[in-house]
Amino acid sequence: MGLIADYGVYLEGIKNEFAEVNRHQMVTDKSQLMKYLDSISKQDGIVLLSVLPNFGNNSPRDASTFQRKAFSEVSFLKKVDFGNLTQQNFIDWYDEIFEVANKFVNKLLNDSVGGQCVLLRQLDPKTIRIVDEYNLHQCIGWTVTFSFDII
């Protein structure tokens, strides 16, 4: 398999392993993102949305130290009714979804330790960020960004 296929298989495994996540879709641009978000409903609960990685490098001093780096975004989202969104629902839903995003970060870290996961054995932990999403096409949640070197 290629890198993108391996990445998709890894994330599909997250969906299967995390009981809180009910759907997964990988997209590459805004139109695909909106089409996918249109297809989900409040009954779908938390969904996993992954964006194809972008690629950069390790800022080498010369060609002999060049290393390709993948920059990734994975979102955990839930469609909500903003017309009936109470402060308590807002807090509860963000807490619920944050627990899933944090669980994902812990899985990334665990999978990278000792090279257990070939794809993530070069995870760069200092790049991990969890950023909130609000009203992303009627969804709220968290996006996890991270990078890893490609071997």
N, C-alpha and C positions, 0 to 999 in steps of 0.2 A: 504494500500500500504506500501511497504518497503521504506527505506531511499533512495536507488538508484532510485527507480521508482519516488518517490516524487521529487528528485533532477532533474530528466529528465523532469518531467511535468513542474517544475518551469522554466527550461531553454527553453522548447518548448514554454512556455508562453512569454518569452522574444522575441523569434523569431516572434511570432504572434503580439506582442505589438510594436516592433520596426520596422517601415516601411523600414528602411535601411537594415535590415537583411533578406536575402532571403532563407537561408537554415540553418538547424541545424543538427549536428551529434554528438553523444557521443561515445568516443573511450576509449580504455584502454591501448594500446601499439603502438609502432612505426609502425608496419606493418598495423594496422587498420588506423592509421593516414595517412600514405602514400596512402593507397587505397582510402580513402575518398578524399584527396587532388587531386589525379589523376582524380577523378570523377567530379570535378568542372571545370568550364570554366570562362573566363574573363566576359562572359555575366551574370554569376551568381551574380556579384557584391560582396557585403560583406556577408560572411558566418560566422556562429557561430560554433565553434568547442569546445566541452567540453570534458575534460578528467575526467574519474571516479575519485572521491576523494580518497585520501589516508588518513589513519587514524592513529592518534597518541593520545597523552593525554596531560593533563594540568600540567605535572610534579608535581604530588601530593607528599605531605610529607608522607601520609599514605593512606591506602585503602579507608578510609572513605571520603576522599576528591577527589578521582579519578573521572575524567570527560573525556570522549572520545571527541576528537577533529577531525573534518574533514578538510583536507587541499585540496583546490580546485584550478583548473586552467581553465579559460575560455578564448578562443582566438577569436578575430574578425579579419578575414583575407580576402584578396582580391588577386586573381590571376592576375599577371601583365606580360607584355612582357618586359623582362629585356633588350632585344636587342634594343628596342625603348624607353627606360626609360630616359626621360629628367629630369633635376634637378627640373624644375617646376612641372612636373607630380609627381615626388618623394615627394615633399613637400605637394602638394595638396592632394595626396592620403593618406599620413600619417595624415594630418590634418583631413580629412574626416573620417577616421577610428578611430582616437583618439576621435572625438566627440561621436562616438557610444560607445567606451569603457568607456568614462567618464560618459555618460548617464547610462550605466550599473552600474557603481560604485554608482551613485546617487540613482538608483533604489534599489540596495542592502541596502544602508544606510536607505532609506525611508521605505523599507519593514521590516527592523529589528527594527525600532523605535516602541515602545509600544507593541511589540509582535504581530504586524499585520500579519506577515508571520511566521507560526509555525516553518518552516524549518530554517529560518534565525534569529529567535528572539535572538539567542546567538551569532550573528556575532561579530567577534573581529576586530573592525575598524583599529586597529594599524597594522594589518597584510596585509592590502590592498596594492597591488603594481600593477603598470601598466608598463609593460616591452615591448620594441619594438621587433618585429620579422622581419627579413630580409631574403629573399630568402629561406623561409621554403617551399621547394618543389614548387618553382615559385610563392610564395605568400609573401605579406608583410602585416603588421598589428601590433596588440597589444595583449598581453596576460595579463589578469587580474588574479592575485593570491590573495587568501583570505582564511581565516579559520573561522570556527564556531563550537561552542560546540554542541554536540549531546545530546539531552535530552531524 
